[in-house]
Amino acid sequence: MSSYDIDDDFKEFLDLLPTKTDYSTVEKIQKIRLLRAEAVGEIQDRDDIEKEDRTIAGPEGAPDVSIRIYRPVSAADKKEQLACVFEIHGGGFIFGSIDQMDLWCQRIAADVGCMVVSVEYRLAPENPFPAGLEDCYTALCWTADQAAELGIDPGRIAISGHSAGAGLAAGTALLARDRGAPALCFQLLEIPELDDRLETASMKMFTDTPLWNLPNAEWSWRHYLGPDHEGEVSPYAAPARATDLSNLPPAYISTMEFDPLRDEGILYAMALMHAGISVELHSYAGTFHGSSQVPGAEASRRNLTETIGLLRRRLGTGE
């Protein structure tokens, strides 16, 4: 890591962050999931947010899907419909949970003044593509279909994701367009994982960066696409492969300087722009994949402040 000009705010944490992790088997991945779940710890609930866990019917022939709904307490007795952010957690398609994004979802619901719906989708390698994507799409459709009951404005539903969750969000947005519903007003794609080909300059360059690097990405895509995958890769799995990006919602894309996913995020933003889609792109200097999880870092604060501000603008909740 000495060759990378990492922001000073992150340097004291670098020795604590993994650069090499063995994701080769289901058993090893499941053990890491348990450790990560323990690391999340007890979630601190805000007084100004109500949370509700629900189980909804999954895709045809598949298990039910768990979701978590966040509502501002201040909106409980009001009759106006709320905008909604549909959130998809990250984790390289093989890790992650609703709990992982709970504090972020609470913060967005409170500071943006909107509803947030977070989805617990099936993970690879036990459930390779398209299982997780179909779970996300099914939960998004349920959210839109139940808009009246939930108190959601169906014209102000945004989709959001982080890392692999951003890749799933981009794929779900493509599915929603191609299947004709539901309508989305915005897509928030933070440090997105979009391209299985692993051929960008940043992907080839960053082989030992903390939290995410080329070896991790290789395992991620191998597990997500499945051991029996052959032939063309679907653009719903790897949105960077999509040849038609027209008629998609406006987007915000963030990337981190020393992240192997950096270039695919930037290239996707450019491809959206070339297709006539309005895009805001911010690449944060001195950062790495997942660095926004480091508390107190100035770049992390700027990232969250920018996210809240743009969601307020795009969802029409700003004062």
BALOBA-1460 file (C-alpha; in Angstrom, 3 decimals):
// residues 319
<rec num="1" residu="m" x="0.000" y="0.000" z="0.000"/>
<rec num="2" residu="s" x="2.986" y="2.327" z="0.290"/>
<rec num="3" residu="s" x="2.792" y="3.165" z="-3.430"/>
<rec num="4" residu="y" x="-0.734" y="4.581" z="-3.094"/>
<rec num="5" residu="d" x="-1.298" y="8.151" z="-1.910"/>
<rec num="6" residu="i" x="-4.069" y="7.281" z="0.524"/>
<rec num="7" residu="d" x="-5.727" y="10.195" z="2.319"/>
<rec num="8" residu="d" x="-4.213" y="10.767" z="5.784"/>
<rec num="9" residu="d" x="-7.630" y="10.229" z="7.407"/>
<rec num="10" residu="f" x="-7.500" y="6.546" z="6.425"/>
<rec num="11" residu="k" x="-3.847" y="5.652" z="7.009"/>
<rec num="12" residu="e" x="-4.155" y="4.624" z="10.647"/>
<rec num="13" residu="f" x="-6.794" y="2.055" z="9.668"/>
<rec num="14" residu="l" x="-4.927" y="0.425" z="6.771"/>
<rec num="15" residu="d" x="-3.162" y="-2.224" z="8.855"/>
<rec num="16" residu="l" x="-6.534" y="-3.349" z="10.208"/>
<rec num="17" residu="l" x="-8.098" y="-3.892" z="6.778"/>
<rec num="18" residu="p" x="-7.700" y="-7.175" z="4.880"/>
<rec num="19" residu="t" x="-6.046" y="-7.278" z="1.459"/>
<rec num="20" residu="k" x="-6.038" y="-11.059" z="0.988"/>
<rec num="21" residu="t" x="-9.035" y="-13.236" z="1.825"/>
<rec num="22" residu="d" x="-9.813" y="-16.771" z="0.681"/>
<rec num="23" residu="y" x="-13.258" y="-16.903" z="-0.936"/>
<rec num="24" residu="s" x="-12.646" y="-20.191" z="-2.720"/>
<rec num="25" residu="t" x="-15.342" y="-22.369" z="-1.112"/>
<rec num="26" residu="v" x="-18.883" y="-22.042" z="0.190"/>
<rec num="27" residu="e" x="-17.732" y="-23.141" z="3.637"/>
<rec num="28" residu="k" x="-15.105" y="-20.405" z="3.858"/>
<rec num="29" residu="i" x="-17.573" y="-17.789" z="2.655"/>
<rec num="30" residu="q" x="-20.162" y="-18.871" z="5.211"/>
<rec num="31" residu="k" x="-17.639" y="-18.552" z="8.035"/>
<rec num="32" residu="i" x="-16.762" y="-15.027" z="6.897"/>
<rec num="33" residu="r" x="-20.472" y="-14.166" z="6.770"/>
<rec num="34" residu="l" x="-20.817" y="-15.139" z="10.422"/>
<rec num="35" residu="l" x="-17.830" y="-13.011" z="11.383"/>
<rec num="36" residu="r" x="-19.187" y="-10.046" z="9.472"/>
<rec num="37" residu="a" x="-22.611" y="-10.421" z="11.054"/>
<rec num="38" residu="e" x="-20.989" y="-10.393" z="14.498"/>
<rec num="39" residu="a" x="-18.968" y="-7.309" z="13.549"/>
<rec num="40" residu="v" x="-22.155" y="-5.366" z="12.749"/>
<rec num="41" residu="g" x="-23.114" y="-5.750" z="16.407"/>
<rec num="42" residu="e" x="-26.255" y="-4.374" z="17.974"/>
<rec num="43" residu="i" x="-27.966" y="-1.815" z="15.781"/>
<rec num="44" residu="q" x="-28.729" y="1.535" z="17.382"/>
<rec num="45" residu="d" x="-32.215" y="2.654" z="16.358"/>
<rec num="46" residu="r" x="-32.997" y="6.342" z="15.946"/>
<rec num="47" residu="d" x="-35.944" y="7.860" z="17.778"/>
<rec num="48" residu="d" x="-37.110" y="9.662" z="14.652"/>
<rec num="49" residu="i" x="-37.403" y="6.550" z="12.467"/>
<rec num="50" residu="e" x="-39.900" y="3.667" z="12.551"/>
<rec num="51" residu="k" x="-38.708" y="0.305" z="11.228"/>
<rec num="52" residu="e" x="-40.830" y="-2.591" z="10.021"/>
<rec num="53" residu="d" x="-39.667" y="-6.012" z="8.827"/>
<rec num="54" residu="r" x="-41.852" y="-7.852" z="6.345"/>
<rec num="55" residu="t" x="-41.718" y="-11.054" z="4.332"/>
<rec num="56" residu="i" x="-43.147" y="-10.941" z="0.822"/>
<rec num="57" residu="a" x="-43.682" y="-13.567" z="-1.853"/>
<rec num="58" residu="g" x="-40.519" y="-14.229" z="-3.839"/>
<rec num="59" residu="p" x="-40.128" y="-14.824" z="-7.571"/>
<rec num="60" residu="e" x="-42.161" y="-17.704" z="-8.980"/>
<rec num="61" residu="g" x="-40.870" y="-20.988" z="-7.574"/>
<rec num="62" residu="a" x="-38.404" y="-19.227" z="-5.252"/>
<rec num="63" residu="p" x="-38.373" y="-18.574" z="-1.486"/>
<rec num="64" residu="d" x="-40.014" y="-15.561" z="0.124"/>
<rec num="65" residu="v" x="-38.014" y="-12.332" z="0.310"/>
<rec num="66" residu="s" x="-37.384" y="-10.310" z="3.476"/>
<rec num="67" residu="i" x="-37.524" y="-6.523" z="3.369"/>
<rec num="68" residu="r" x="-37.147" y="-3.749" z="5.934"/>
<rec num="69" residu="i" x="-39.138" y="-0.533" z="5.710"/>
<rec num="70" residu="y" x="-37.992" y="2.759" z="7.265"/>
<rec num="71" residu="r" x="-40.394" y="5.669" z="7.827"/>
<rec num="72" residu="p" x="-39.779" y="9.079" z="9.396"/>
<rec num="73" residu="v" x="-41.810" y="9.339" z="12.587"/>
<rec num="74" residu="s" x="-42.678" y="12.906" z="11.643"/>
<rec num="75" residu="a" x="-44.619" y="11.624" z="8.623"/>
<rec num="76" residu="a" x="-46.734" y="9.112" z="10.563"/>
<rec num="77" residu="d" x="-49.769" y="11.378" z="11.020"/>
<rec num="78" residu="k" x="-49.469" y="13.200" z="7.720"/>
<rec num="79" residu="k" x="-51.446" y="12.257" z="4.660"/>
<rec num="80" residu="e" x="-48.981" y="13.263" z="1.947"/>
<rec num="81" residu="q" x="-47.176" y="10.511" z="0.092"/>
<rec num="82" residu="l" x="-43.461" y="10.082" z="0.675"/>
<rec num="83" residu="a" x="-40.699" y="9.596" z="-1.843"/>
<rec num="84" residu="c" x="-38.956" y="6.230" z="-1.539"/>
<rec num="85" residu="v" x="-35.388" y="4.954" z="-1.849"/>
<rec num="86" residu="f" x="-35.181" y="1.240" z="-2.646"/>
<rec num="87" residu="e" x="-31.805" y="0.121" z="-1.248"/>
<rec num="88" residu="i" x="-29.735" y="-2.946" z="-2.237"/>
<rec num="89" residu="h" x="-26.805" y="-3.823" z="0.032"/>
<rec num="90" residu="g" x="-23.332" y="-4.674" z="-1.226"/>
<rec num="91" residu="g" x="-20.970" y="-7.536" z="-0.480"/>
<rec num="92" residu="g" x="-19.523" y="-8.818" z="-3.730"/>
<rec num="93" residu="f" x="-22.725" y="-10.814" z="-4.440"/>
<rec num="94" residu="i" x="-21.605" y="-13.278" z="-1.741"/>
<rec num="95" residu="f" x="-21.855" y="-11.274" z="1.504"/>
<rec num="96" residu="g" x="-23.960" y="-8.591" z="3.102"/>
<rec num="97" residu="s" x="-27.374" y="-8.189" z="4.690"/>
<rec num="98" residu="i" x="-30.114" y="-5.742" z="5.532"/>
<rec num="99" residu="d" x="-28.415" y="-5.155" z="8.881"/>
<rec num="100" residu="q" x="-25.219" y="-4.041" z="7.138"/>
<rec num="101" residu="m" x="-27.008" y="-1.013" z="5.654"/>
<rec num="102" residu="d" x="-29.368" y="-0.354" z="8.558"/>
<rec num="103" residu="l" x="-27.677" y="2.780" z="9.916"/>
<rec num="104" residu="w" x="-27.327" y="4.210" z="6.412"/>
<rec num="105" residu="c" x="-31.004" y="3.538" z="5.680"/>
<rec num="106" residu="q" x="-32.053" y="5.174" z="8.941"/>
<rec num="107" residu="r" x="-29.915" y="8.215" z="8.158"/>
<rec num="108" residu="i" x="-31.310" y="8.564" z="4.638"/>
<rec num="109" residu="a" x="-34.914" y="8.218" z="5.802"/>
<rec num="110" residu="a" x="-34.377" y="10.853" z="8.506"/>
<rec num="111" residu="d" x="-32.254" y="13.393" z="6.635"/>
<rec num="112" residu="v" x="-33.851" y="13.088" z="3.199"/>
<rec num="113" residu="g" x="-37.357" y="12.847" z="4.652"/>
<rec num="114" residu="c" x="-38.341" y="9.805" z="2.642"/>
<rec num="115" residu="m" x="-39.248" y="6.157" z="3.039"/>
<rec num="116" residu="v" x="-36.521" y="3.555" z="2.532"/>
<rec num="117" residu="v" x="-37.123" y="-0.074" z="1.593"/>
<rec num="118" residu="s" x="-34.135" y="-2.430" z="1.958"/>
<rec num="119" residu="v" x="-34.104" y="-5.939" z="0.467"/>
<rec num="120" residu="e" x="-32.505" y="-9.195" z="1.682"/>
<rec num="121" residu="y" x="-31.712" y="-10.998" z="-1.561"/>
<rec num="122" residu="r" x="-30.288" y="-14.481" z="-2.073"/>
<rec num="123" residu="l" x="-26.492" y="-14.651" z="-2.165"/>
<rec num="124" residu="a" x="-24.049" y="-16.555" z="-4.342"/>
<rec num="125" residu="p" x="-22.451" y="-19.062" z="-4.550"/>
<rec num="126" residu="e" x="-25.431" y="-20.974" z="-3.142"/>
<rec num="127" residu="n" x="-27.742" y="-18.926" z="-5.373"/>
<rec num="128" residu="p" x="-25.958" y="-17.628" z="-8.488"/>
<rec num="129" residu="f" x="-27.373" y="-15.174" z="-11.032"/>
<rec num="130" residu="p" x="-30.212" y="-14.471" z="-11.629"/>
<rec num="131" residu="a" x="-31.499" y="-15.406" z="-8.138"/>
<rec num="132" residu="g" x="-30.406" y="-12.267" z="-6.270"/>
<rec num="133" residu="l" x="-31.391" y="-9.963" z="-9.127"/>
<rec num="134" residu="e" x="-34.868" y="-11.479" z="-9.398"/>
<rec num="135" residu="d" x="-35.323" y="-11.077" z="-5.628"/>
<rec num="136" residu="c" x="-34.446" y="-7.391" z="-5.943"/>
<rec num="137" residu="y" x="-36.770" y="-6.892" z="-8.892"/>
<rec num="138" residu="t" x="-39.621" y="-8.720" z="-7.158"/>
<rec num="139" residu="a" x="-39.214" y="-6.592" z="-4.010"/>
<rec num="140" residu="l" x="-39.065" y="-3.410" z="-6.101"/>
<rec num="141" residu="c" x="-42.275" y="-4.379" z="-7.911"/>
<rec num="142" residu="w" x="-43.940" y="-5.139" z="-4.578"/>
<rec num="143" residu="t" x="-42.902" y="-1.725" z="-3.259"/>
<rec num="144" residu="a" x="-44.399" y="0.032" z="-6.282"/>
<rec num="145" residu="d" x="-47.554" y="-2.115" z="-6.244"/>
<rec num="146" residu="q" x="-48.100" y="-1.393" z="-2.533"/>
<rec num="147" residu="a" x="-47.339" y="2.315" z="-2.854"/>
<rec num="148" residu="a" x="-50.815" y="3.409" z="-1.767"/>
<rec num="149" residu="e" x="-50.838" y="1.143" z="1.291"/>
<rec num="150" residu="l" x="-47.293" y="2.138" z="2.259"/>
<rec num="151" residu="g" x="-47.828" y="5.855" z="1.686"/>
<rec num="152" residu="i" x="-45.320" y="6.102" z="-1.174"/>
<rec num="153" residu="d" x="-45.550" y="8.468" z="-4.114"/>
<rec num="154" residu="p" x="-45.230" y="6.043" z="-7.085"/>
<rec num="155" residu="g" x="-43.695" y="8.792" z="-9.191"/>
<rec num="156" residu="r" x="-40.806" y="9.308" z="-6.745"/>
<rec num="157" residu="i" x="-39.201" y="5.889" z="-6.334"/>
<rec num="158" residu="a" x="-35.404" y="5.820" z="-6.624"/>
<rec num="159" residu="i" x="-33.176" y="2.747" z="-6.628"/>
<rec num="160" residu="s" x="-29.910" y="2.723" z="-4.700"/>
<rec num="161" residu="g" x="-27.031" y="0.345" z="-4.121"/>
<rec num="162" residu="h" x="-23.461" y="0.106" z="-2.896"/>
<rec num="163" residu="s" x="-20.712" y="-1.956" z="-4.576"/>
<rec num="164" residu="a" x="-22.276" y="-5.221" z="-5.775"/>
<rec num="165" residu="g" x="-25.573" y="-3.736" z="-4.594"/>
<rec num="166" residu="a" x="-25.039" y="-0.888" z="-7.055"/>
<rec num="167" residu="g" x="-24.437" y="-3.457" z="-9.792"/>
<rec num="168" residu="l" x="-27.701" y="-5.128" z="-8.806"/>
<rec num="169" residu="a" x="-29.410" y="-1.722" z="-8.738"/>
<rec num="170" residu="a" x="-28.185" y="-0.956" z="-12.258"/>
<rec num="171" residu="g" x="-29.299" y="-4.417" z="-13.424"/>
<rec num="172" residu="t" x="-32.685" y="-3.988" z="-11.737"/>
<rec num="173" residu="a" x="-33.128" y="-0.606" z="-13.437"/>
<rec num="174" residu="l" x="-32.466" y="-2.293" z="-16.792"/>
<rec num="175" residu="l" x="-34.991" y="-5.019" z="-15.939"/>
<rec num="176" residu="a" x="-37.605" y="-2.454" z="-14.913"/>
<rec num="177" residu="r" x="-37.151" y="-0.614" z="-18.202"/>
<rec num="178" residu="d" x="-37.301" y="-3.757" z="-20.332"/>
<rec num="179" residu="r" x="-40.228" y="-5.330" z="-18.471"/>
<rec num="180" residu="g" x="-42.159" y="-2.085" z="-18.541"/>
<rec num="181" residu="a" x="-42.426" y="-1.461" z="-14.780"/>
<rec num="182" residu="p" x="-41.998" y="-0.081" z="-12.239"/>
<rec num="183" residu="a" x="-41.057" y="3.455" z="-13.155"/>
<rec num="184" residu="l" x="-37.935" y="4.778" z="-11.431"/>
<rec num="185" residu="c" x="-37.080" y="8.451" z="-11.065"/>
<rec num="186" residu="f" x="-33.395" y="8.082" z="-10.120"/>
<rec num="187" residu="q" x="-30.566" y="5.581" z="-9.601"/>
<rec num="188" residu="l" x="-27.880" y="6.062" z="-6.949"/>
<rec num="189" residu="l" x="-24.890" y="3.842" z="-7.779"/>
<rec num="190" residu="e" x="-22.145" y="4.036" z="-5.170"/>
<rec num="191" residu="i" x="-18.774" y="2.359" z="-6.040"/>
<rec num="192" residu="p" x="-20.620" y="0.017" z="-8.444"/>
<rec num="193" residu="e" x="-19.501" y="-3.497" z="-9.438"/>
<rec num="194" residu="l" x="-20.619" y="-3.681" z="-13.060"/>
<rec num="195" residu="d" x="-18.187" y="-5.579" z="-15.290"/>
<rec num="196" residu="d" x="-17.283" y="-9.274" z="-15.136"/>
<rec num="197" residu="r" x="-14.538" y="-8.920" z="-17.754"/>
<rec num="198" residu="l" x="-12.065" y="-7.406" z="-15.249"/>
<rec num="199" residu="e" x="-10.122" y="-5.691" z="-18.013"/>
<rec num="200" residu="t" x="-10.075" y="-2.026" z="-16.999"/>
<rec num="201" residu="a" x="-6.815" y="-0.318" z="-16.095"/>
<rec num="202" residu="s" x="-7.846" y="0.151" z="-12.464"/>
<rec num="203" residu="m" x="-8.872" y="-3.495" z="-12.125"/>
<rec num="204" residu="k" x="-5.510" y="-4.707" z="-13.436"/>
<rec num="205" residu="m" x="-3.602" y="-2.137" z="-11.371"/>
<rec num="206" residu="f" x="-5.117" y="-2.622" z="-7.895"/>
<rec num="207" residu="t" x="-4.249" y="-6.170" z="-6.913"/>
<rec num="208" residu="d" x="-3.454" y="-5.551" z="-3.239"/>
<rec num="209" residu="t" x="-5.730" y="-2.689" z="-2.175"/>
<rec num="210" residu="p" x="-7.650" y="-3.061" z="1.109"/>
<rec num="211" residu="l" x="-11.160" y="-4.539" z="1.267"/>
<rec num="212" residu="w" x="-11.432" y="-5.054" z="-2.507"/>
<rec num="213" residu="n" x="-8.931" y="-5.916" z="-5.220"/>
<rec num="214" residu="l" x="-8.528" y="-7.976" z="-8.383"/>
<rec num="215" residu="p" x="-8.331" y="-11.410" z="-6.647"/>
<rec num="216" residu="n" x="-11.519" y="-10.625" z="-4.698"/>
<rec num="217" residu="a" x="-13.286" y="-9.490" z="-7.859"/>
<rec num="218" residu="e" x="-12.320" y="-12.711" z="-9.647"/>
<rec num="219" residu="w" x="-13.925" y="-14.822" z="-6.912"/>
<rec num="220" residu="s" x="-16.952" y="-12.534" z="-6.777"/>
<rec num="221" residu="w" x="-17.816" y="-12.940" z="-10.439"/>
<rec num="222" residu="r" x="-16.951" y="-16.633" z="-10.507"/>
<rec num="223" residu="h" x="-19.422" y="-17.290" z="-7.710"/>
<rec num="224" residu="y" x="-22.105" y="-14.902" z="-8.977"/>
<rec num="225" residu="l" x="-22.185" y="-16.253" z="-12.513"/>
<rec num="226" residu="g" x="-21.952" y="-19.833" z="-11.251"/>
<rec num="227" residu="p" x="-19.591" y="-22.728" z="-11.969"/>
<rec num="228" residu="d" x="-21.696" y="-23.947" z="-14.879"/>
<rec num="229" residu="h" x="-21.878" y="-20.606" z="-16.669"/>
<rec num="230" residu="e" x="-21.030" y="-20.712" z="-20.362"/>
<rec num="231" residu="g" x="-21.465" y="-18.307" z="-23.263"/>
<rec num="232" residu="e" x="-22.468" y="-14.670" z="-23.177"/>
<rec num="233" residu="v" x="-22.885" y="-12.863" z="-19.874"/>
<rec num="234" residu="s" x="-26.232" y="-11.125" z="-19.472"/>
<rec num="235" residu="p" x="-26.163" y="-7.316" z="-19.186"/>
<rec num="236" residu="y" x="-28.596" y="-7.751" z="-16.292"/>
<rec num="237" residu="a" x="-25.752" y="-9.517" z="-14.454"/>
<rec num="238" residu="a" x="-23.002" y="-7.189" z="-15.693"/>
<rec num="239" residu="p" x="-24.600" y="-3.872" z="-16.742"/>
<rec num="240" residu="a" x="-21.297" y="-2.697" z="-18.269"/>
<rec num="241" residu="r" x="-22.104" y="-5.126" z="-21.099"/>
<rec num="242" residu="a" x="-25.397" y="-3.414" z="-21.936"/>
<rec num="243" residu="t" x="-25.460" y="-1.980" z="-25.456"/>
<rec num="244" residu="d" x="-28.643" y="0.047" z="-24.967"/>
<rec num="245" residu="l" x="-28.735" y="2.418" z="-21.999"/>
<rec num="246" residu="s" x="-31.476" y="4.665" z="-23.314"/>
<rec num="247" residu="n" x="-34.620" y="5.455" z="-21.328"/>
<rec num="248" residu="l" x="-33.022" y="4.773" z="-17.954"/>
<rec num="249" residu="p" x="-33.471" y="7.060" z="-14.935"/>
<rec num="250" residu="p" x="-30.939" y="9.812" z="-14.175"/>
<rec num="251" residu="a" x="-27.978" y="8.598" z="-12.153"/>
<rec num="252" residu="y" x="-25.405" y="9.534" z="-9.568"/>
<rec num="253" residu="i" x="-22.246" y="7.413" z="-9.609"/>
<rec num="254" residu="s" x="-19.434" y="7.596" z="-7.077"/>
<rec num="255" residu="t" x="-16.018" y="5.976" z="-7.414"/>
<rec num="256" residu="m" x="-12.910" y="5.824" z="-5.227"/>
<rec num="257" residu="e" x="-9.410" y="6.593" z="-6.517"/>
<rec num="258" residu="f" x="-7.653" y="3.389" z="-5.440"/>
<rec num="259" residu="d" x="-10.542" y="1.027" z="-6.130"/>
<rec num="260" residu="p" x="-10.315" y="-1.650" z="-8.826"/>
<rec num="261" residu="l" x="-13.957" y="-0.833" z="-9.639"/>
<rec num="262" residu="r" x="-13.112" y="2.822" z="-10.292"/>
<rec num="263" residu="d" x="-12.847" y="2.727" z="-14.070"/>
<rec num="264" residu="e" x="-15.925" y="0.587" z="-14.715"/>
<rec num="265" residu="g" x="-17.973" y="3.084" z="-12.713"/>
<rec num="266" residu="i" x="-16.570" y="6.006" z="-14.692"/>
<rec num="267" residu="l" x="-17.053" y="4.204" z="-18.014"/>
<rec num="268" residu="y" x="-20.638" y="3.332" z="-17.126"/>
<rec num="269" residu="a" x="-21.314" y="6.958" z="-16.260"/>
<rec num="270" residu="m" x="-19.908" y="8.002" z="-19.643"/>
<rec num="271" residu="a" x="-21.956" y="5.358" z="-21.459"/>
<rec num="272" residu="l" x="-25.118" y="6.617" z="-19.741"/>
<rec num="273" residu="m" x="-24.251" y="10.173" z="-20.765"/>
<rec num="274" residu="h" x="-23.691" y="9.069" z="-24.368"/>
<rec num="275" residu="a" x="-27.164" y="7.498" z="-24.252"/>
<rec num="276" residu="g" x="-28.643" y="10.839" z="-23.235"/>
<rec num="277" residu="i" x="-29.061" y="10.056" z="-19.527"/>
<rec num="278" residu="s" x="-28.360" y="12.811" z="-17.002"/>
<rec num="279" residu="v" x="-25.471" y="11.702" z="-14.752"/>
<rec num="280" residu="e" x="-23.590" y="13.182" z="-11.821"/>
<rec num="281" residu="l" x="-20.179" y="11.544" z="-11.320"/>
<rec num="282" residu="h" x="-17.862" y="12.033" z="-8.366"/>
<rec num="283" residu="s" x="-14.524" y="10.245" z="-7.982"/>
<rec num="284" residu="y" x="-13.109" y="10.766" z="-4.493"/>
<rec num="285" residu="a" x="-9.345" y="11.315" z="-4.265"/>
<rec num="286" residu="g" x="-7.180" y="9.387" z="-1.800"/>
<rec num="287" residu="t" x="-9.868" y="6.782" z="-1.137"/>
<rec num="288" residu="f" x="-10.291" y="3.039" z="-1.656"/>
<rec num="289" residu="h" x="-13.233" y="0.661" z="-1.975"/>
<rec num="290" residu="g" x="-15.340" y="0.815" z="1.165"/>
<rec num="291" residu="s" x="-13.348" y="3.686" z="2.669"/>
<rec num="292" residu="s" x="-16.621" y="5.507" z="3.368"/>
<rec num="293" residu="q" x="-17.097" y="2.993" z="6.214"/>
<rec num="294" residu="v" x="-14.172" y="4.568" z="8.088"/>
<rec num="295" residu="p" x="-15.697" y="6.868" z="10.707"/>
<rec num="296" residu="g" x="-14.647" y="10.473" z="10.940"/>
<rec num="297" residu="a" x="-12.865" y="10.705" z="7.576"/>
<rec num="298" residu="e" x="-13.511" y="13.996" z="5.811"/>
<rec num="299" residu="a" x="-14.041" y="12.270" z="2.437"/>
<rec num="300" residu="s" x="-16.618" y="9.970" z="4.019"/>
<rec num="301" residu="r" x="-18.504" y="12.937" z="5.449"/>
<rec num="302" residu="r" x="-18.474" y="14.674" z="2.070"/>
<rec num="303" residu="n" x="-19.746" y="11.534" z="0.349"/>
<rec num="304" residu="l" x="-22.700" y="11.167" z="2.739"/>
<rec num="305" residu="t" x="-23.513" y="14.887" z="2.652"/>
<rec num="306" residu="e" x="-23.492" y="14.852" z="-1.133"/>
<rec num="307" residu="t" x="-25.672" y="11.741" z="-1.248"/>
<rec num="308" residu="i" x="-28.257" y="13.277" z="1.077"/>
<rec num="309" residu="g" x="-28.272" y="16.543" z="-0.860"/>
<rec num="310" residu="l" x="-28.713" y="14.989" z="-4.273"/>
<rec num="311" residu="l" x="-31.480" y="12.645" z="-3.054"/>
<rec num="312" residu="r" x="-33.314" y="15.653" z="-1.638"/>
<rec num="313" residu="r" x="-33.051" y="17.392" z="-5.000"/>
<rec num="314" residu="r" x="-33.958" y="14.397" z="-7.117"/>
<rec num="315" residu="l" x="-36.822" y="13.276" z="-4.876"/>
<rec num="316" residu="g" x="-38.140" y="16.763" z="-4.253"/>
<rec num="317" residu="t" x="-37.833" y="16.605" z="-0.477"/>
<rec num="318" residu="g" x="-35.504" y="19.582" z="-0.025"/>
<rec num="319" residu="e" x="-36.701" y="22.725" z="1.686"/>
